[in-house]
């Protein structure tokens, strides 16, 4: 697919940044579902089931369920258990009492996430032959287990979980933690993520190049910096770096 708002030949990093030593990736909304946050995907599922109509009403319920998991889950909890706990919290907040409904929605979310993760693993496996790779994510404390389950660990030089290190994006310290682990400076790395305030602005604060992953169905929107590459699928990143 063409990159958002840019021609295929224009959506590239300029100069030496086209050949970075390292690539850092967000997890949720980037590796497990390009351009689509967990909140957005969960809202669409609950909306489709007729359980909520208004995103403004859904958002605080999601955030409460999301926050409740931070630092409280076992570090070994896999993706399925993580998603089921998030969805249990959402359903409780919305007054959904039928556990079968919650399980069905969580299963659909997991199916889509696993499909995206399989695709992302193939992309990262190719990129690993040319770049050092890492993940930097605002997560619950079990990101390493989730990445291992997805088959990503072998291609990653660092897995930085906000709960484990004590800093969350866009705090520059969480990015620096990952960069230091890979032995590179911000100028030698590119960050790839879906959140403009957390990922793009966070990378920009360190003068680190960044690539924005957006919802394939979304209307065009300007990137945080003029000329930044914007992609709709992770495999487009290879063209940005070509």
N, CA, C and O of each residue as an XYZ file, in Angstrom:
968
protein
N       0.843     -1.193      0.000
C       0.000      0.000      0.000
C       0.875      1.239      0.000
O       1.981      1.229      0.540
N       0.383      2.290     -0.599
C       1.142      3.540     -0.638
C       1.146      4.177      0.730
O       0.203      4.007      1.502
N       2.192      4.904      1.033
C       2.274      5.592      2.308
C       1.348      6.796      2.299
O       1.095      7.404      1.259
N       0.854      7.119      3.476
C      -0.171      8.151      3.597
C       0.371      9.511      3.199
O       1.339     10.011      3.773
N      -0.276     10.097      2.202
C       0.030     11.455      1.823
C       1.347     11.614      1.092
O       1.755     12.743      0.819
N       2.037     10.512      0.761
C       3.333     10.592      0.119
C       3.393      9.597     -1.022
O       2.807      8.516     -0.952
N       4.108      9.971     -2.077
C       4.339      9.032     -3.147
C       5.358      8.005     -2.727
O       6.150      8.253     -1.818
N       5.356      6.846     -3.376
C       6.230      5.765     -2.960
C       7.682      6.188     -2.959
O       8.443      5.760     -2.092
N       8.091      7.026     -3.915
C       9.480      7.440     -3.988
C       9.844      8.518     -2.994
O      11.026      8.786     -2.778
N       8.834      9.151     -2.373
C       9.100     10.247     -1.441
C       9.135      9.795      0.011
O       9.732     10.460      0.858
N       8.497      8.670      0.298
C       8.373      8.224      1.681
C       9.632      7.499      2.120
O       9.605      6.305      2.420
N      10.734      8.235      2.155
C      12.007      7.649      2.553
C      12.689      8.584      3.537
O      12.448      9.791      3.538
N      13.539      8.015      4.370
C      14.369      8.826      5.236
C      15.495      9.414      4.418
O      15.918      8.840      3.414
N      15.975     10.557      4.853
C      16.959     11.268      4.058
C      18.377     11.011      4.573
O      18.593     10.808      5.768
N      19.320     11.023      3.660
C      20.732     10.958      3.990
C      21.101      9.689      4.727
O      20.624      8.600      4.408
N      21.978      9.854      5.743
C      22.482      8.703      6.481
C      21.383      7.985      7.248
O      21.531      6.810      7.584
N      20.284      8.675      7.529
C      19.218      8.053      8.299
C      18.474      6.982      7.516
O      17.675      6.236      8.082
N      18.735      6.904      6.211
C      18.162      5.809      5.429
C      18.874      4.498      5.750
O      18.387      3.431      5.377
N      20.002      4.556      6.425
C      20.764      3.350      6.753
C      21.115      3.355      8.244
O      22.292      3.337      8.603
N      20.099      3.380      9.111
C      20.368      3.483     10.548
C      20.997      2.206     11.094
O      20.774      1.111     10.577
N      21.785      2.373     12.145
C      22.362      1.203     12.803
C      21.291      0.420     13.554
O      21.386     -0.800     13.689
N      20.262      1.132     14.047
C      19.252      0.480     14.879
C      17.849      0.968     14.540
O      17.648      2.104     14.111
N      16.893      0.080     14.745
C      15.472      0.392     14.608
C      14.787      0.021     15.909
O      14.932     -1.097     16.404
N      14.035      0.973     16.461
C      13.246      0.727     17.661
C      11.770      0.758     17.300
O      11.329      1.612     16.530
N      11.010     -0.171     17.856
C       9.590     -0.303     17.539
C       8.738     -0.213     18.799
O       9.111     -0.723     19.855
N       7.595      0.439     18.671
C       6.533      0.301     19.651
C       5.940     -1.102     19.489
O       6.154     -1.757     18.469
N       5.194     -1.559     20.503
C       4.556     -2.877     20.389
C       3.077     -2.744     20.023
O       2.691     -3.008     18.884
N       2.248     -2.331     20.992
C       0.815     -2.264     20.739
C       0.442     -1.194     19.734
O       0.780     -0.024     19.918
N      -0.243     -1.576     18.682
C      -0.618     -0.627     17.641
C       0.437     -0.477     16.562
O       0.241      0.257     15.593
N       1.564     -1.175     16.730
C       2.621     -1.120     15.727
C       2.974     -2.532     15.260
O       2.835     -2.845     14.077
N       3.429     -3.380     16.175
C       3.769     -4.754     15.810
C       2.552     -5.670     15.828
O       2.496     -6.632     15.061
N       1.574     -5.390     16.690
C       0.430     -6.302     16.809
C      -0.829     -5.786     16.124
O      -1.895     -6.384     16.270
N      -0.727     -4.704     15.390
C      -1.884     -4.161     14.691
C      -1.545     -2.799     14.153
O      -1.695     -1.808     14.867
N      -1.087     -2.707     12.904
C      -0.510     -1.459     12.388
C      -1.449     -0.264     12.462
O      -2.511     -0.235     11.840
N      -1.011      0.738     13.261
C      -1.746      1.992     13.318
C      -2.998      1.966     14.147
O      -3.739      2.949     14.158
N      -3.270      0.877     14.847
C      -4.515      0.738     15.596
C      -4.200      0.422     17.057
O      -3.726     -0.671     17.368
N      -4.460      1.370     17.950
C      -4.205      1.160     19.362
C      -5.123      0.079     19.921
O      -6.136     -0.265     19.311
N      -4.760     -0.451     21.081
C      -5.630     -1.427     21.735
C      -6.991     -0.794     22.036
O      -8.025     -1.444     21.885
N      -6.988      0.459     22.456
C      -8.254      1.120     22.772
C      -9.160      1.201     21.545
O     -10.353      0.912     21.631
N      -8.600      1.589     20.416
C      -9.397      1.709     19.199
C      -9.962      0.362     18.773
O     -11.136      0.248     18.422
N      -9.108     -0.656     18.809
C      -9.563     -1.985     18.390
C     -10.613     -2.541     19.339
O     -11.589     -3.149     18.901
N     -10.417     -2.337     20.636
C     -11.400     -2.820     21.599
C     -12.731     -2.077     21.450
O     -13.800     -2.685     21.515
N     -12.656     -0.772     21.251
C     -13.894     -0.002     21.073
C     -14.680     -0.511     19.870
O     -15.900     -0.663     19.945
N     -13.999     -0.772     18.774
C     -14.699     -1.237     17.569
C     -15.383     -2.574     17.826
O     -16.480     -2.818     17.322
N     -14.748     -3.436     18.602
C     -15.354     -4.735     18.901
C     -16.580     -4.573     19.793
O     -17.622     -5.172     19.524
N     -16.470     -3.780     20.837
C     -17.617     -3.576     21.724
C     -18.734     -2.804     21.015
O     -19.915     -3.072     21.233
N     -18.356     -1.859     20.180
C     -19.363     -1.129     19.412
C     -20.076     -2.062     18.440
O     -21.300     -2.015     18.315
N     -19.322     -2.901     17.758
C     -19.912     -3.845     16.812
C     -20.852     -4.833     17.477
O     -21.791     -5.324     16.850
N     -20.600     -5.125     18.748
C     -21.469     -6.037     19.487
C     -22.667     -5.319     20.102
O     -23.487     -5.932     20.786
N     -22.758     -4.004     19.848
C     -23.887     -3.230     20.367
C     -23.815     -2.945     21.848
O     -24.843     -2.701     22.480
N     -22.611     -2.970     22.423
C     -22.453     -2.799     23.863
C     -22.064     -1.388     24.263
O     -22.168     -1.024     25.434
N     -21.618     -0.590     23.302
C     -21.276      0.800     23.549
C     -21.378      1.544     22.231
O     -21.041      0.999     21.180
N     -21.838      2.780     22.277
C     -22.002      3.546     21.045
C     -21.045      4.710     20.943
O     -20.693      5.135     19.843
N     -20.622      5.226     22.077
C     -19.889      6.480     22.111
C     -18.459      6.246     22.592
O     -18.242      5.716     23.682
N     -17.483      6.646     21.769
C     -16.082      6.499     22.153
C     -15.770      7.291     23.416
O     -14.958      6.858     24.234
N     -16.402      8.439     23.581
C     -16.152      9.261     24.763
C     -16.559      8.530     26.038
O     -15.944      8.725     27.087
N     -17.590      7.688     25.958
C     -18.004      6.901     27.113
C     -17.094      5.689     27.304
O     -16.879      5.241     28.430
N     -16.570      5.169     26.219
C     -15.730      3.974     26.277
C     -14.335      4.278     26.808
O     -13.764      3.481     27.552
N     -13.789      5.422     26.427
C     -12.383      5.720     26.731
C     -12.042      5.602     28.214
O     -11.078      4.913     28.546
N     -12.785      6.241     29.126
C     -12.408      6.115     30.539
C     -12.526      4.693     31.070
O     -11.783      4.300     31.969
N     -13.450      3.927     30.520
C     -13.588      2.527     30.921
C     -12.350      1.739     30.485
O     -11.807      0.941     31.250
N     -11.915      1.973     29.254
C     -10.715      1.285     28.781
C      -9.505      1.674     29.623
O      -8.746      0.809     30.062
N      -9.325      2.967     29.848
C      -8.143      3.413     30.586
C      -8.118      2.838     31.999
O      -7.049      2.501     32.508
N      -9.276      2.722     32.636
C      -9.326      2.133     33.976
C      -8.911      0.667     33.944
O      -8.166      0.207     34.809
N      -9.400     -0.071     32.932
C      -9.031     -1.484     32.792
C      -7.555     -1.631     32.467
O      -6.886     -2.533     32.972
N      -7.052     -0.747     31.628
C      -5.647     -0.757     31.222
C      -4.739     -0.439     32.411
O      -3.768     -1.152     32.663
N      -5.055      0.618     33.130
C      -4.228      1.038     34.267
C      -4.192     -0.020     35.360
O      -3.184     -0.163     36.052
N      -5.284     -0.763     35.521
C      -5.363     -1.755     36.588
C      -4.352     -2.881     36.411
O      -4.009     -3.557     37.380
N      -3.871     -3.092     35.194
C      -2.928     -4.180     34.927
C      -1.480     -3.771     35.127
O      -0.615     -4.632     35.285
N      -1.199     -2.472     35.124
C       0.186     -2.005     35.156
C       0.860     -2.436     36.451
O       0.458     -2.029     37.540
N       1.884     -3.262     36.318
C       2.645     -3.715     37.469
C       1.955     -4.748     38.330
O       2.476     -5.109     39.385
N       0.783     -5.242     37.908
C       0.042     -6.198     38.738
C      -0.003     -7.596     38.134
O      -0.419     -8.538     38.808
N       0.412     -7.752     36.894
C       0.336     -9.059     36.247
C       1.663     -9.788     36.412
O       2.699     -9.143     36.574
N       1.656    -11.128     36.375
C       2.918    -11.872     36.416
C       3.783    -11.521     35.209
O       3.264    -11.305     34.114
N       5.084    -11.463     35.405
C       5.976    -11.130     34.288
C       5.939    -12.195     33.203
O       6.378    -11.951     32.079
N       5.421    -13.366     33.527
C       5.350    -14.469     32.557
C       3.995    -14.550     31.852
O       3.781    -15.444     31.034
N       3.082    -13.632     32.158
C       1.736    -13.706     31.577
C       1.799    -13.550     30.060
O       2.358    -12.565     29.579
N       1.242    -14.492     29.287
C       1.284    -14.384     27.824
C       0.252    -13.392     27.305
O      -0.531    -12.824     28.067
N       0.272    -13.200     26.000
C      -0.629    -12.229     25.383
C      -2.092    -12.562     25.661
O      -2.875    -11.675     25.999
N      -2.466    -13.832     25.522
C      -3.872    -14.197     25.702
C      -4.369    -13.823     27.088
O      -5.453    -13.257     27.229
N      -3.592    -14.133     28.103
C      -3.999    -13.789     29.457
C      -4.078    -12.292     29.668
O      -4.951    -11.807     30.388
N      -3.167    -11.555     29.041
C      -3.167    -10.098     29.154
C      -4.430     -9.511     28.543
O      -5.108     -8.689     29.160
N      -4.735     -9.937     27.339
C      -5.915     -9.423     26.643
C      -7.190     -9.785     27.404
O      -8.092     -8.958     27.537
N      -7.261    -11.005     27.897
C      -8.469    -11.410     28.624
C      -8.664    -10.578     29.885
O      -9.797    -10.250     30.236
N      -7.577    -10.231     30.573
C      -7.722     -9.387     31.756
C      -8.171     -7.975     31.394
O      -8.998     -7.388     32.092
N      -7.629     -7.427     30.304
C      -8.062     -6.102     29.854
C      -9.552     -6.124     29.503
O     -10.306     -5.238     29.905
N      -9.960     -7.133     28.757
C     -11.357     -7.200     28.330
C     -12.290     -7.489     29.506
O     -13.426     -7.013     29.520
N     -11.835     -8.248     30.476
C     -12.656     -8.458     31.675
C     -12.895     -7.134     32.391
O     -13.995     -6.873     32.878
N     -11.854     -6.296     32.452
C     -12.006     -4.984     33.072
C     -12.929     -4.075     32.298
O     -13.733     -3.346     32.881
N     -12.814     -4.117     30.964
C     -13.703     -3.307     30.123
C     -15.159     -3.727     30.324
O     -16.037     -2.889     30.531
N     -15.400     -5.041     30.260
C     -16.771     -5.530     30.402
C     -17.347     -5.174     31.763
O     -18.518     -4.813     31.874
N     -16.517     -5.276     32.800
C     -16.997     -4.905     34.133
C     -17.370     -3.428     34.170
O     -18.380     -3.051     34.764
N     -16.553     -2.599     33.534
C     -16.820     -1.167     33.520
C     -18.051     -0.793     32.714
O     -18.704      0.211     32.997
N     -18.366     -1.598     31.713
C     -19.535     -1.330     30.869
C     -20.781     -2.053     31.362
O     -21.865     -1.877     30.806
N     -20.629     -2.868     32.407
C     -21.776     -3.608     32.911
C     -22.141     -4.813     32.073
O     -23.294     -5.245     32.081
N     -21.184     -5.362     31.353
C     -21.420     -6.567     30.544
C     -21.210     -7.770     31.459
O     -20.085     -8.045     31.876
N     -22.280     -8.482     31.770
C     -22.204     -9.566     32.747
C     -22.019    -10.941     32.121
O     -21.643    -11.885     32.816
N     -22.272    -11.072     30.841
C     -22.162    -12.369     30.164
C     -20.700    -12.629     29.811
O     -20.162    -12.014     28.890
N     -20.065    -13.531     30.535
C     -18.660    -13.833     30.300
C     -18.391    -14.384     28.926
O     -17.287    -14.235     28.402
N     -19.393    -15.028     28.325
C     -19.205    -15.585     26.978
C     -19.014    -14.470     25.952
O     -18.254    -14.624     24.996
N     -19.693    -13.363     26.150
C     -19.541    -12.219     25.252
C     -18.130    -11.654     25.376
O     -17.469    -11.386     24.372
N     -17.683    -11.479     26.594
C     -16.331    -10.950     26.816
C     -15.285    -11.864     26.198
O     -14.352    -11.393     25.547
N     -15.435    -13.164     26.396
C     -14.471    -14.119     25.843
C     -14.487    -14.079     24.317
O     -13.431    -14.176     23.691
N     -15.651    -13.938     23.714
C     -15.738    -13.883     22.254
C     -15.030    -12.650     21.709
O     -14.311    -12.735     20.714
N     -15.229    -11.518     22.349
C     -14.587    -10.286     21.895
C     -13.073    -10.357     22.083
O     -12.314     -9.936     21.210
N     -12.636    -10.891     23.224
C     -11.201    -11.034     23.472
C     -10.573    -11.981     22.461
O      -9.459    -11.739     21.996
N     -11.271    -13.051     22.115
C     -10.743    -14.014     21.149
C     -10.581    -13.377     19.776
O      -9.607    -13.651     19.075
N     -11.525    -12.533     19.389
C     -11.400    -11.848     18.096
C     -10.201    -10.896     18.109
O      -9.446    -10.829     17.140
N     -10.034    -10.173     19.197
C      -8.893     -9.280     19.336
C      -7.592    -10.068     19.222
O      -6.674     -9.657     18.512
N      -7.515    -11.193     19.917
C      -6.310    -12.024     19.897
C      -6.018    -12.567     18.507
O      -4.867    -12.594     18.071
N      -7.061    -12.998     17.818
C      -6.870    -13.529     16.468
C      -6.232    -12.487     15.563
O      -5.286    -12.784     14.833
N      -6.747    -11.277     15.611
C      -6.209    -10.205     14.777
C      -4.783     -9.846     15.198
O      -3.916     -9.635     14.350
N      -4.544     -9.777     16.516
C      -3.214     -9.422     17.005
C      -2.184    -10.469     16.595
O      -1.074    -10.125     16.189
N      -2.543    -11.728     16.697
C      -1.594    -12.795     16.340
C      -1.292    -12.803     14.853
O      -0.167    -13.092     14.445
N      -2.293    -12.488     14.044
C      -2.046    -12.391     12.604
C      -1.050    -11.277     12.312
O      -0.113    -11.465     11.536
N      -1.252    -10.117     12.932
C      -0.329     -8.993     12.738
C       1.061     -9.324     13.264
O       2.060     -8.961     12.642
N       1.136    -10.004     14.396
C       2.438    -10.358     14.958
C       3.200    -11.324     14.062
O       4.420    -11.224     13.936
N       2.494    -12.248     13.446
C       3.170    -13.153     12.506
C       3.748    -12.369     11.332
O       4.879    -12.613     10.911
N       2.970    -11.429     10.810
C       3.457    -10.593      9.714
C       4.647     -9.747     10.165
O       5.633     -9.619      9.438
N       4.554     -9.175     11.356
C       5.629     -8.321     11.862
C       6.903     -9.122     12.106
O       8.003     -8.630     11.855
N       6.761    -10.346     12.589
C       7.932    -11.187     12.840
C       8.685    -11.458     11.550
O       9.916    -11.488     11.538
N       7.959    -11.653     10.478
C       8.630    -11.875      9.183
C       9.381    -10.613      8.742
O      10.503    -10.702      8.243
N       8.767     -9.449      8.923
C       9.432     -8.192      8.547
C      10.674     -7.967      9.401
O      11.742     -7.651      8.876
N      10.539     -8.127     10.699
C      11.680     -7.895     11.589
C      12.804     -8.900     11.346
O      13.979     -8.562     11.489
N      12.454    -10.118     10.984
C      13.489    -11.115     10.686
C      14.324    -10.682      9.491
O      15.535    -10.904      9.464
N      13.688    -10.069      8.511
C      14.453     -9.566      7.361
C      15.299     -8.356      7.761
O      16.462     -8.250      7.373
N      14.714     -7.455      8.532
C      15.432     -6.247      8.931
C      16.618     -6.553      9.845
O      17.602     -5.814      9.850
N      16.531     -7.637     10.616
C      17.572     -7.962     11.587
C      18.913     -8.265     10.931
O      19.948     -8.211     11.596
N      18.913     -8.578      9.653
C      20.184     -8.846      8.968
C      20.942     -7.553      8.669
O      22.123     -7.590      8.324
N      20.262     -6.407      8.802
C      20.893     -5.129      8.444
C      20.887     -4.105      9.579
O      21.603     -3.105      9.516
N      20.082     -4.349     10.617
C      19.942     -3.363     11.695
C      19.857     -4.073     13.039
O      19.404     -5.214     13.123
N      20.300     -3.382     14.094
C      20.010     -3.831     15.449
C      18.569     -3.420     15.769
O      18.146     -2.312     15.440
N      17.832     -4.308     16.402
C      16.406     -4.074     16.624
C      16.064     -4.082     18.111
O      16.695     -4.773     18.912
N      15.048     -3.297     18.456
C      14.551     -3.289     19.821
C      13.102     -2.870     19.874
O      12.567     -2.315     18.914
N      12.465     -3.140     21.008
C      11.078     -2.730     21.247
C      11.053     -1.834     22.479
O      11.690     -2.131     23.490
N      10.310     -0.736     22.383
C      10.110      0.181     23.500
C       8.609      0.400     23.632
O       7.983      0.957     22.730
N       8.033     -0.028     24.736
C       6.574      0.016     24.846
C       6.132      0.385     26.251
O       6.749     -0.017     27.237
N       5.048      1.161     26.331
C       4.352      1.367     27.600
C       3.504      0.118     27.831
O       2.446     -0.051     27.225
N       3.989     -0.758     28.722
C       3.335     -2.061     28.872
C       3.159     -2.395     30.341
O       3.385     -1.545     31.203
N       2.761     -3.616     30.634
C       2.291     -3.987     31.971
C       3.348     -4.643     32.857
O       3.099     -4.882     34.039
N       4.522     -4.934     32.301
C       5.546     -5.639     33.048
C       5.841     -7.015     32.497
O       6.764     -7.680     32.967
N       5.079     -7.459     31.509
C       5.246     -8.798     30.928
C       5.563     -8.753     29.435
O       5.317     -9.720     28.715
N       6.110     -7.629     28.973
C       6.374     -7.492     27.539
C       7.365     -8.533     27.042
O       7.212     -9.048     25.934
N       8.370     -8.850     27.834
C       9.358     -9.835     27.390
C       8.699    -11.185     27.126
O       9.033    -11.857     26.150
N       7.776    -11.584     27.977
C       7.076    -12.856     27.782
C       6.205    -12.822     26.538
O       6.128    -13.806     25.802
N       5.548    -11.693     26.303
C       4.686    -11.551     25.132
C       5.526    -11.598     23.846
O       5.129    -12.233     22.869
N       6.680    -10.930     23.848
C       7.550    -10.959     22.666
C       8.115    -12.353     22.433
O       8.239    -12.786     21.287
N       8.460    -13.066     23.513
C       8.975    -14.425     23.369
C       7.921    -15.334     22.764
O       8.221    -16.149     21.892
N       6.689    -15.195     23.228
C       5.583    -16.001     22.707
C       5.378    -15.750     21.214
O       5.035    -16.666     20.467
N       5.590    -14.503     20.784
C       5.395    -14.142     19.375
C       6.568    -14.556     18.499
O       6.495    -14.428     17.277
N       7.645    -15.049     19.098
C       8.807    -15.455     18.323
C       9.716    -14.312     17.944
O      10.485    -14.418     16.988
N       9.637    -13.209     18.688
C      10.415    -12.017     18.359
C      11.761    -11.941     19.086
O      12.661    -11.226     18.645
N      11.902    -12.661     20.179
C      13.064    -12.484     21.044
C      14.388    -12.670     20.308
O      15.352    -11.952     20.571
N      14.434    -13.613     19.405
C      15.702    -13.931     18.740
C      16.210    -12.801     17.851
O      17.401    -12.755     17.546
N      15.334    -11.889     17.429
C      15.769    -10.800     16.544
C      15.880     -9.468     17.283
O      16.238     -8.455     16.682
N      15.576     -9.462     18.576
C      15.583     -8.216     19.341
C      16.804     -8.142     20.251
O      17.123     -9.086     20.974
N      17.476     -7.000     20.195
C      18.603     -6.774     21.080
C      18.197     -6.199     22.412
O      18.964     -6.271     23.372
N      16.997     -5.621     22.499
C      16.502     -5.068     23.751
C      14.977     -5.049     23.717
O      14.366     -4.761     22.687
N      14.380     -5.358     24.857
C      12.929     -5.255     25.045
C      12.714     -4.364     26.255
O      12.976     -4.770     27.388
N      12.236     -3.149     26.017
C      12.103     -2.156     27.082
C      10.632     -1.973     27.427
O       9.854     -1.424     26.647
N      10.276     -2.442     28.604
C       8.909     -2.391     29.119
C       8.859     -1.255     30.144
O       9.641     -1.235     31.094
N       7.946     -0.322     29.947
C       7.885      0.847     30.827
C       7.751      0.462     32.292
O       8.360      1.090     33.158
N       6.960     -0.562     32.574
C       6.768     -0.972     33.963
C       8.056     -1.528     34.551
O       8.337     -1.331     35.734
N       8.836     -2.218     33.735
C      10.083     -2.813     34.220
C      11.162     -1.770     34.467
O      11.949     -1.906     35.403
N      11.210     -0.724     33.636
C      12.300      0.257     33.765
C      11.899      1.491     34.565
O      12.763      2.247     35.009
N      10.592      1.704     34.753
C      10.142      2.821     35.574
C       9.927      4.131     34.845
O       9.690      5.153     35.488
N      10.002      4.135     33.527
C       9.739      5.330     32.734
C       8.786      4.953     31.610
O       8.832      3.834     31.098
N       7.932      5.880     31.230
C       6.977      5.655     30.148
C       7.215      6.665     29.037
O       7.629      7.796     29.289
N       6.950      6.244     27.808
C       6.999      7.191     26.687
C       5.951      8.279     26.913
O       4.839      7.978     27.348
N       6.281      9.521     26.630
C       7.424     10.018     25.843
C       8.657     10.418     26.642
O       9.506     11.136     26.114
N       8.793      9.984     27.887
C       9.964     10.319     28.694
C      11.238      9.911     27.933
O      11.366      8.748     27.551
N      12.163     10.824     27.707
C      13.380     10.488     26.948
C      14.183      9.353     27.558
O      14.925      8.672     26.851
N      14.045      9.137     28.871
C      14.862      8.120     29.525
C      14.538      6.711     29.052
O      15.421      5.853     29.016
N      13.269      6.458     28.684
C      12.938      5.105     28.228
C      13.553      4.838     26.849
O      13.971      3.717     26.560
N      13.606      5.859     26.011
C      14.260      5.709     24.709
C      15.763      5.529     24.889
O      16.378      4.680     24.243
N      16.347      6.336     25.773
C      17.794      6.246     25.990
C      18.186      4.883     26.569
O      19.251      4.355     26.251
N      17.339      4.325     27.402
C      17.606      2.998     27.953
C      17.782      1.982     26.823
O      18.720      1.185     26.836
N      16.876      2.020     25.853
C      16.954      1.080     24.738
C      18.152      1.380     23.841
O      18.847      0.462     23.405
N      18.392      2.647     23.568
C      19.537      3.023     22.722
C      20.845      2.587     23.360
O      21.722      2.052     22.681
N      20.982      2.810     24.660
C      22.206      2.412     25.350
C      22.396      0.896     25.302
O      23.515      0.407     25.144
N      21.300      0.162     25.438
C      21.400     -1.299     25.394
C      21.875     -1.792     24.031
O      22.538     -2.825     23.931
N      21.531     -1.051     22.989
C      21.954     -1.415     21.637
C      23.290     -0.792     21.260
O      23.863     -1.127     20.224
N      23.787      0.115     22.097
C      25.077      0.745     21.836
C      25.053      1.747     20.710
O      26.019      1.856     19.955
N      23.944      2.492     20.581
C      23.831      3.480     19.514
C      23.357      4.807     20.087
O      22.795      4.863     21.180
N      23.592      5.866     19.336
C      23.103      7.193     19.700
C      21.763      7.442     19.018
O      21.400      6.716     18.092
N      21.020      8.460     19.463
C      19.756      8.782     18.773
C      19.939      9.046     17.285
O      19.065      8.704     16.488
N      21.051      9.645     16.902
C      21.293      9.950     15.492
C      21.491      8.700     14.651
O      21.387      8.750     13.426
N      21.777      7.570     15.308
C      22.023      6.320     14.589
C      20.802      5.405     14.568
O      20.891      4.261     14.122
N      19.661      5.906     15.049
C      18.488      5.054     15.193
C      17.254      5.702     14.583
O      17.208      6.911     14.355
N      16.258      4.865     14.327
C      14.947      5.303     13.855
C      13.899      4.648     14.746
O      13.975      3.455     15.038
N      12.914      5.446     15.178
C      11.816      4.893     15.965
C      10.588      4.736     15.080
O      10.258      5.617     14.287
N       9.917      3.592     15.231
C       8.728      3.279     14.441
C       7.567      3.044     15.403
O       7.622      2.136     16.232
N       6.513      3.861     15.296
C       5.393      3.706     16.208
C       4.126      4.340     15.692
O       4.134      5.033     14.675
N       3.021      4.099     16.405
C       1.720      4.574     15.940
C       1.207      5.791     16.697
O       0.274      6.450     16.240
N       1.802      6.100     17.850
C       1.293      7.207     18.659
C       2.084      8.476     18.368
O       3.303      8.516     18.530
N       1.373      9.503     17.939
C       2.066     10.767     17.700
C       2.598     11.378     19.000
O       3.772     11.749     19.037
N       1.795     11.505     20.074
C       2.332     12.146     21.287
C       3.372     11.307     22.020
O       4.316     11.865     22.580
N       3.227      9.991     22.032
C       4.161      9.166     22.795
C       5.380      8.749     21.967
O       6.515      8.853     22.434
N       5.146      8.284     20.756
C       6.234      7.744     19.938
C       6.947      8.814     19.127
O       8.165      8.966     19.217
N       6.181      9.554     18.335
C       6.791     10.531     17.438
C       7.391     11.708     18.211
O       8.534     12.099     17.972
N       6.615     12.264     19.132
C       7.121     13.395     19.892
C       8.262     12.974     20.816
O       9.205     13.735     21.032
N       8.173     11.771     21.357
C       9.239     11.276     22.205
C      10.545     11.124     21.451
O      11.603     11.512     21.946
N      10.473     10.560     20.255
C      11.683     10.411     19.439
C      12.206     11.773     18.999
O      13.415     12.002     18.975
N      11.299     12.667     18.656
C      11.718     13.992     18.201
C      12.475     14.740     19.288
O      13.409     15.485     18.991
N      12.087     14.551     20.540
C      12.757     15.226     21.643
C      14.232     14.833     21.747
O      15.043     15.584     22.288
N      14.570     13.657     21.229
C      15.953     13.193     21.219
C      16.620     13.411     19.865
O      17.750     12.974     19.650
N      15.921     14.088     18.948
C      16.411     14.271     17.578
C      16.650     12.927     16.902
O      17.574     12.775     16.104
N      15.798     11.946     17.235
C      15.856     10.632     16.611
C      14.844     10.578     15.477
O      13.689     10.966     15.656
N      15.259     10.108     14.335
C      14.347      9.983     13.199
C      13.183      9.068     13.576
O      13.335      8.170     14.405
N      12.019      9.299     12.962
C      10.850      8.529     13.337
C       9.935      8.307     12.137
O       9.833      9.137     11.234
N       9.280      7.156     12.167
C       8.344      6.755     11.118
C       7.007      6.471     11.791
O       6.931      5.702     12.749
N       5.962      7.097     11.279
C       4.627      7.000     11.884
C       3.827      5.914     11.176
O       3.676      5.939      9.954
N       3.313      4.954     11.958
C       2.445      3.894     11.444
C       1.001      4.304     11.708
O       0.623      4.549     12.854
N       0.195      4.380     10.653
C      -1.168      4.885     10.809
C      -2.197      3.844     10.398
O      -1.896      2.899      9.670
N      -3.402      4.038     10.876
C      -4.549      3.196     10.526
C      -4.741      3.208      9.011
O      -4.896      4.277      8.421
N      -4.733      2.036      8.373
C      -4.906      2.006      6.913
C      -6.187      2.662      6.430
O      -6.255      3.128      5.293
N      -7.206      2.702      7.286
C      -8.498      3.265      6.875
C      -8.654      4.733      7.263
O      -9.686      5.336      6.969
N      -7.660      5.314      7.911
C      -7.795      6.680      8.407
C      -7.602      7.698      7.294
O      -6.905      7.445      6.312
N      -8.234      8.854      7.468
C      -8.017      9.962      6.538
C      -6.594     10.498      6.724
O      -6.043     10.420      7.822
N      -6.005     11.036      5.672
C      -4.642     11.574      5.792
C      -4.535     12.634      6.884
O      -5.425     13.469      7.050
N      -3.442     12.585      7.615
C      -3.155     13.572      8.649
C      -1.681     13.910      8.585
O      -0.870     13.047      8.249
N      -1.311     15.141      8.899
C       0.102     15.522      8.805
C       0.934     14.844      9.883
O       0.455     14.674     11.005
N       2.157     14.456      9.576
C       3.051     13.903     10.595
C       3.514     14.993     11.545
O       3.232     16.173     11.333
N       4.225     14.597     12.593
C       4.641     15.600     13.576
C       5.723     16.515     13.022
O       5.843     17.659     13.459
N       6.507     16.035     12.072
C       7.555     16.840     11.452
C       7.374     16.803      9.939
O       7.127     15.730      9.389
N       7.487     17.933      9.245
C       7.333     17.940      7.789
C       8.306     16.962      7.127
O       9.497     16.937      7.437
N       7.768     16.164      6.212
C       8.597     15.231      5.477
C       8.809     13.895      6.151
O       9.449     13.014      5.576
N       8.283     13.715      7.377
C       8.411     12.418      8.034
C       7.717     11.333      7.220
O       6.629     11.564      6.694
N       8.321     10.162      7.107
C       7.628      9.048      6.453
C       6.416      8.610      7.264
O       6.466      8.557      8.493
N       5.343      8.299      6.578
C       4.120      7.795      7.195
C       3.744      6.527      6.450
O       3.601      6.551      5.228
N       3.582      5.418      7.167
C       3.291      4.137      6.525
C       1.990      3.559      7.069
O       1.569      3.882      8.180
N       1.367      2.710      6.279
C       0.096      2.092      6.653
C       0.243      0.608      6.985
O      -0.706     -0.024      7.450
N       1.414      0.062      6.751
C       1.693     -1.347      7.071
C       3.182     -1.467      7.340
O       3.988     -0.748      6.749
N       3.548     -2.383      8.239
C       4.929     -2.450      8.683
C       5.881     -2.823      7.542
O       7.032     -2.385      7.520
N       5.397     -3.631      6.600
C       6.313     -4.016      5.521
C       6.681     -2.837      4.616
O       7.630     -2.933      3.838
N       5.941     -1.724      4.708
C       6.320     -0.532      3.952
C       7.615      0.095      4.485
O       8.263      0.883      3.796
N       7.978     -0.265      5.708
C       9.190      0.290      6.293
C      10.427     -0.069      5.462
O      11.373      0.713      5.373
N      10.409     -1.239      4.867
C      11.555     -1.646      4.059
C      11.754     -0.719      2.866
O      12.887     -0.468      2.455
N      10.669     -0.215      2.315
C      10.782      0.748      1.234
C      11.277      2.101      1.716
O      12.014      2.789      1.011
N      10.863      2.481      2.934
C      11.331      3.744      3.519
C      12.827      3.721      3.725
O      13.488      4.750      3.586
N      13.369      2.570      4.051
C      14.788      2.420      4.342
C      15.611      2.064      3.113
O      16.836      1.968      3.191
N      14.941      1.866      1.972
C      15.673      1.410      0.769
C      16.582      2.508      0.233
O      17.270      2.305     -0.768
